[in-house]
């Protein structure tokens, strides 16, 4: 099993250990990993987690699933008509970069997250998440856990249609007005019988008798209404995914890494309190006041093989952390090293995808898929 740094030239170098618990400031290393001493090769399988601020789902440009909007054509036409030369080109470039920052289409695809070409994960990612002192939250690399799976689900359900509704929909759907009218006329006698049973059921209901229309029809004629049940599509479902990682420290540096991995996941699952700094001096930032709290950051999870997305494991779009569980006694008893670090920790995370996966996502010409 394996894990490591994606797209980083010094992936095989040992990173310096953190200087203390929860040390996520500018002096901290950019990557935290477990196991601590793992080297990366082109055949190494591992999981990588990066963290980004939440970009609102409707703060996007382009169209369709992931179609870019070419330099914001409408705005650019106005610029071309009024500003010529280098100034106009600079403004157009600025508009294009703004669009890229928002993301393209429903998937809000971006190509400015530092990914290699073909390694772009879709989702409403904002800017890289920041910790204490404004330092970027480190990436996390973990070994492949024992249970790696995915599931795809959609909602289908039966729907009952009455005879009248069925006749009308047959006319609308089949575009056969004549046959629809004929069927409607021939069903009138049966409809009158059902109407009579319905009237009788209502009268008995007023007399505190719980009797339905089908009860009366079945009890008097050995027949009930045809429910005309059809199976209809009710929409796709959002995917959920979860993993468990049991980590045992072999050195003090590795114990620090385990602690910081758990600390990052805890921190990134929580919202930010608006007035945490105690100032509230930035009116443009609503979270500078206690009226609002900030939406938690999102997770970009990658199933990796070497420096590329794994070609045979399903990838996920942007993920939101819903549960972070940490068991400090996974072996059934409490034990610590000198200094207080637990000898073993089991980290469980549950996440939900923020975007629906569509058929077109799996039809794209690339080596990996969702």
C-alpha positions in Angstrom: 0.0 0.0 0.0 1.2 3.4 -0.7 0.7 7.1 -0.6 2.6 10.3 -1.3 2.8 13.7 -2.9 1.1 14.4 -6.3 2.9 16.5 -8.9 5.7 17.5 -6.5 9.2 17.0 -7.8 10.7 16.1 -4.4 8.0 13.5 -3.6 10.7 11.1 -2.5 12.4 13.4 -0.1 11.6 13.2 3.6 9.8 16.3 4.9 10.8 17.8 8.2 8.5 16.8 11.0 6.2 19.4 12.6 7.7 21.2 15.5 4.7 20.6 17.7 1.1 19.6 18.0 -1.4 21.5 15.8 1.5 23.4 14.1 -0.2 24.5 10.9 1.4 27.9 10.5 3.8 29.1 7.8 6.6 27.0 9.4 4.7 23.8 8.9 5.5 21.5 5.9 3.2 21.5 2.9 2.4 17.8 3.1 1.5 15.5 6.0 1.7 11.8 5.3 1.3 8.4 6.9 3.4 6.3 6.9 6.0 9.0 7.5 8.9 7.3 5.6 7.1 6.1 2.4 8.8 6.7 -0.9 6.7 7.2 -4.1 7.1 5.4 -7.4 5.0 5.2 -10.5 3.4 2.1 -9.2 2.5 3.5 -5.7 -1.2 3.6 -4.9 -2.4 6.1 -2.3 -5.0 8.7 -1.4 -4.5 12.5 -1.4 -6.6 15.0 0.3 -6.5 18.8 -0.4 -8.7 21.4 1.1 -10.3 24.4 -0.5 -12.8 27.1 0.5 -16.4 26.6 -0.5 -17.3 28.3 -3.8 -21.1 28.9 -4.0 -22.6 26.6 -6.7 -24.1 29.5 -8.7 -21.0 31.5 -8.8 -20.0 30.1 -12.1 -19.7 30.9 -15.8 -19.9 28.9 -19.0 -22.8 26.6 -19.7 -23.8 22.9 -19.8 -21.9 20.4 -17.7 -18.4 21.8 -18.1 -18.4 24.1 -21.2 -16.2 27.2 -20.9 -17.6 30.6 -21.8 -15.1 31.9 -24.3 -13.6 35.0 -22.7 -17.1 36.2 -21.7 -18.0 37.0 -25.3 -20.8 39.5 -24.5 -18.6 41.7 -22.3 -15.7 41.4 -24.6 -17.7 42.7 -27.6 -18.4 45.8 -25.6 -14.7 46.1 -24.6 -13.6 45.7 -28.2 -15.9 48.5 -29.3 -14.6 51.0 -26.7 -11.1 49.9 -25.7 -8.5 49.0 -28.3 -4.9 47.9 -28.2 -3.0 46.5 -25.2 -5.5 48.0 -22.7 -8.4 46.2 -24.2 -6.5 42.9 -24.4 -5.5 43.2 -20.8 -9.1 43.8 -19.7 -10.2 40.8 -21.8 -7.6 38.6 -20.1 -8.7 39.8 -16.7 -12.3 38.8 -17.6 -11.1 35.4 -18.8 -9.2 34.8 -15.5 -12.3 35.8 -13.5 -14.3 33.2 -15.4 -11.7 30.5 -14.7 -11.7 31.4 -11.0 -15.5 30.8 -10.9 -15.4 27.5 -12.7 -17.1 26.3 -15.9 -20.6 25.0 -16.2 -22.5 22.8 -13.6 -19.3 21.0 -12.7 -17.5 24.3 -12.1 -14.4 22.8 -13.6 -11.2 24.7 -13.1 -7.8 24.3 -14.6 -5.9 26.6 -12.3 -5.6 24.4 -9.2 -2.1 23.3 -9.9 -3.1 20.0 -11.4 -1.3 18.4 -14.3 -3.4 18.3 -17.5 -5.9 15.5 -17.2 -5.9 15.5 -13.4 -8.5 18.1 -12.9 -11.2 17.1 -10.4 -14.5 18.9 -10.9 -16.3 20.7 -8.1 -17.1 24.1 -6.5 -13.7 24.7 -5.1 -12.7 28.2 -4.1 -9.2 29.2 -2.9 -6.8 26.9 -1.0 -7.9 26.7 2.6 -5.8 28.6 5.1 -4.8 27.9 8.7 -3.1 29.8 11.4 -1.1 32.8 10.2 -2.6 32.5 6.7 -0.6 29.4 5.8 -2.1 26.9 3.3 -3.6 23.8 5.0 -1.2 21.0 4.2 -2.1 18.2 1.8 -2.6 14.8 3.4 -1.4 11.5 1.8 -2.7 8.2 3.3 -2.3 4.6 2.4 -5.2 2.8 0.7 -7.5 1.5 3.4 -9.0 -2.0 3.4 -12.5 -1.0 2.2 -12.3 1.0 -1.0 -15.6 1.0 -2.9 -18.1 3.2 -4.6 -21.8 3.1 -5.5 -24.2 4.7 -7.9 -27.9 5.1 -7.2 -30.9 6.6 -8.8 -34.5 7.0 -7.7 -37.3 5.1 -9.5 -40.8 4.8 -8.2 -44.2 3.5 -9.1 -47.0 6.1 -9.9 -50.7 5.4 -10.1 -52.7 7.0 -12.9 -56.5 7.0 -13.0 -58.3 6.0 -16.1 -59.2 9.6 -17.1 -55.6 10.7 -16.6 -54.3 7.7 -18.5 -56.5 8.5 -21.4 -55.5 12.1 -21.5 -51.8 11.2 -21.3 -52.1 8.6 -24.0 -53.5 11.3 -26.3 -50.7 13.7 -25.4 -47.9 11.2 -25.5 -49.1 9.1 -28.4 -50.4 12.0 -30.5 -53.3 9.7 -31.4 -56.4 11.8 -30.9 -59.0 9.5 -32.5 -58.1 6.3 -30.6 -57.8 8.3 -27.4 -61.4 9.7 -27.9 -62.7 6.2 -28.7 -61.1 4.7 -25.6 -62.5 7.6 -23.5 -66.1 7.1 -24.8 -66.0 3.3 -24.3 -64.8 3.7 -20.7 -67.7 5.9 -19.7 -69.9 3.1 -18.3 -67.1 1.8 -16.2 -66.4 5.3 -15.0 -70.0 5.7 -13.9 -69.8 2.6 -11.8 -66.6 3.9 -10.2 -68.3 7.2 -9.6 -71.2 5.6 -7.9 -68.9 3.6 -5.6 -67.0 6.8 -4.8 -70.2 8.6 -3.9 -71.3 5.7 -1.7 -67.9 5.6 0.0 -68.2 9.3 0.8 -71.7 8.8 2.3 -70.5 6.0 4.5 -67.5 8.0 5.6 -69.9 10.7 6.9 -71.5 7.9 8.9 -68.1 7.1 10.5 -67.7 4.0 8.3 -64.1 3.6 7.0 -64.8 2.2 3.5 -62.9 3.0 0.3 -64.1 3.0 -3.3 -62.1 -0.2 -4.0 -63.7 -1.8 -0.9 -67.2 -1.2 -2.3 -66.2 -2.3 -5.9 -64.5 -5.4 -4.6 -67.3 -6.3 -2.3 -70.1 -5.8 -4.8 -68.6 -6.7 -8.2 -65.4 -8.6 -7.4 -63.4 -5.9 -9.2 -61.3 -3.0 -8.2 -60.0 0.0 -10.1 -57.0 -0.6 -12.4 -54.2 1.4 -10.7 -52.4 1.9 -14.1 -49.0 1.9 -12.3 -46.0 3.0 -14.3 -42.4 3.2 -13.1 -41.1 6.7 -13.4 -37.6 8.1 -13.0 -37.3 10.3 -9.9 -33.7 11.7 -10.3 -30.1 10.7 -9.5 -28.7 10.5 -6.0 -25.7 12.2 -4.4 -22.9 9.8 -3.7 -21.6 9.2 -0.2 -18.2 7.8 0.7 -16.4 6.9 3.9 -13.0 5.5 4.9 -11.3 4.2 8.0 -7.6 4.6 8.6 -5.8 2.8 11.5 -2.5 4.5 12.2 0.2 3.3 14.7 3.2 5.5 15.4 6.7 4.0 15.2 8.6 7.2 15.9 7.8 10.6 17.6 7.8 12.3 14.2 5.2 9.8 12.9 3.1 10.4 16.1 3.1 14.1 15.4 2.0 13.4 11.8 -0.8 11.2 12.9 -2.0 13.9 15.4 -1.9 16.6 12.7 -3.7 14.5 10.2 -6.5 14.0 12.7 -6.4 17.7 13.6 -6.7 18.9 10.0 -9.7 16.7 9.3 -11.4 17.9 12.5 -10.7 21.5 11.7 -11.8 21.3 8.0 -15.2 19.7 8.9 -16.2 22.8 11.0 -17.7 26.2 10.0 -15.8 29.3 10.9 -17.3 31.6 13.5 -17.8 35.1 12.1 -16.1 37.2 14.8 -13.3 34.8 15.8 -10.7 37.5 15.5 -12.8 39.8 17.7 -12.7 42.7 15.3 -15.5 42.6 12.7 -13.8 45.5 10.9 -14.3 44.3 7.3 -17.9 45.2 6.3 -17.4 43.5 2.9 -16.7 40.2 4.7 -20.0 39.1 6.3 -18.2 36.5 8.4 -16.4 39.4 10.2 -19.5 39.8 12.3 -21.4 37.4 14.6 -24.5 37.5 12.3 -23.0 34.9 10.0 -20.8 31.8 10.1 -18.7 30.6 7.2 -19.5 27.4 5.3 -16.9 24.7 6.0 -14.1 24.0 3.5 -14.4 21.3 0.8 -12.2 18.3 0.3 -10.6 17.4 -3.0 -9.9 13.7 -2.7 -7.8 11.9 -5.3 -7.2 8.2 -5.8 -3.7 8.2 -7.1 -1.3 5.9 -8.8 2.1 7.4 -8.9 1.7 11.0 -10.1 -1.6 10.5 -11.9 -5.2 9.8 -11.1 -5.7 6.0 -10.7 -7.1 4.7 -14.0 -9.2 1.9 -12.4 -10.6 3.4 -9.2 -13.6 5.8 -9.2 -12.8 9.4 -8.5 -15.1 11.9 -6.8 -16.0 15.5 -7.4 -15.8 18.0 -4.6 -16.6 16.5 -1.2 -18.0 17.9 2.0 -17.0 16.3 5.3 -20.1 15.2 7.3 -18.5 13.1 10.0 -15.0 12.8 11.5 -14.6 10.1 14.2 -11.4 9.5 16.0 -10.9 6.4 18.2 -7.9 6.7 20.5 -8.2 3.1 21.7 -8.6 1.0 18.5 -6.8 -2.0 20.1 -9.2 -2.0 23.1 -7.0 -0.4 25.7 -5.6 3.1 26.3 -1.8 3.5 25.8 0.5 6.4 25.1 4.1 7.1 24.4 6.3 9.4 26.4 4.9 12.9 25.7 1.3 11.7 25.6 0.9 10.7 21.9 -1.5 7.7 21.6 0.2 4.5 20.4 -2.5 4.0 17.8 -5.4 6.0 16.4 -8.3 5.0 14.1 -9.6 7.9 11.9 -13.0 7.5 10.3 -14.3 10.1 7.8 -17.6 10.3 6.0 -18.1 12.6 3.0 -20.8 13.6 0.6 -20.3 14.7 -3.0 -21.4 18.2 -3.8 -22.2 17.5 -7.5 -24.2 14.9 -9.3 -22.3 12.6 -11.6 -23.8 12.5 -15.1 -23.5 10.0 -17.9 -21.4 12.6 -19.9 -18.8 12.6 -17.1 -18.0 9.0 -17.8 -18.0 9.5 -21.6 -15.1 11.9 -21.6 -11.9 10.9 -23.3 -9.6 10.5 -20.4 -7.8 7.7 -18.6 -9.8 7.9 -15.3 -13.5 8.3 -14.5 -15.8 9.3 -11.7 
